[in-house]
Amino acid sequence: MYRIFVESYKNFISSIDDESYRFKIAKPFELIIDIDKYTFEKEKESELYKKLSDLLYFIEDNINVFPRLKAFLWTLESRNIKGKRYNVSTKEELEEQTKLMNSFIKLAYWY
């Protein structure tokens, strides 16, 4: 599942404009596909790290709405990528990010 996410992310990013809203929404996913970058950003408690943490916390808190992502969260936890609430993201951002993540898992960007 992790490999599907990574490849889908790369396909998605290569297909959109760097200045688009969807690109900005997907930016925190960089930390999922690069564990070293995740560790670095976590140590700094950067904005990017906080946005990803908010997202993962939001998904965990709403897992009944997004049951397909439950196994993916386990995959992330096995890599020590976990959610925490920082409240730096809007509800709209979190919902859009979750929909995008779900579409990756559903193979929408799998070529």
N, C-alpha and C positions, 0 to 999 in steps of 0.2 A: 504494500500500500504506500509506503514511503517513497519507493522508486516511482510509482505512478504519479504521486504528487510532485516530485522533483521534475520529472520530465514534462508533465503538464504545465507546471509553472514556467519552465523555460520556453515551451511552445507558445504559451500565452503572452509572455513578455516580448518575445520576438515578433509577435503579430500586432502589437499596439504601439501607439505614439508615446514617447517618453513624457510628454506633457499632459496626457489625458488623465481624467479623474480615475479611471480604472487602474492605470499604472500606479498612481499615488495610493490607491486602496490596497494594491498588492505589495507595496514596498516592504511591509513587515515580514512577508513570506520569505524574503532573502535570508532571514535568520534561521528559518526552518531548513533551507537547503544547504546552508553553510554553518556547520556546528561550531567551527572555530570563530566565525564572526558572531554567532550567538553568544558564545562564552565571553568574547571581548566586549560586546555591547551590554551584556548582563553586568559585568564588573563595573562598567561606567554608569549603569542605570540610565542609559540613553533614552531619548524619546522613542526611537525605533523599537527598542527592547520593551519599553512600557506599553507601546501600542500592541505589540504581539502578545504580551502578557494579558492585557485587557481582553484581547480577542479570545485567547484560550480560556480565560476565566468565564467570559460570556458564553462560550460554547458549552463548557462544563455545567454552567448554571442553567442552560436551556437545552440540555441533552435530549429531553423528551421531544423537542421540536426538530432536532437534528440527530436522530439516532444513528444515521450512517457514519457520522463523524466520531462515534464512541471508540471504535477500534483504532481510528487514526490517532486519537488523543493518547491511547495506550502506547502506540508506536512512538509518539513524541516523548512521552514520559520515560520510556526506556532509554531515550537519548538525553534525559534530564532537562527536557524542554517542558516547562510547566506554566500554567496560568497563575496570575496574581492580579488583584484589582488595584489599578492606579488611577482610574477615572480620567484618562487623558484622551480617550476616544469618545466620539458621539455615538448614540444608539444607531443612527443611520449608517455610520462607518462600520460599526460592528456587524450590523445586519448584512451589509453589502459584502464585507469580507467573508462572512460565514457562507453566504450564497456562492461566492466565487470558490472558496475552498471546497464546498460541497460539489460544485461542478467539476473541479479537478478530480475528485474521488470518483465521480460518475463517468469519467473518461471523456468529458466534453472537449478537452484540449489534447487528447491523446492521438498522435498521428503515427 
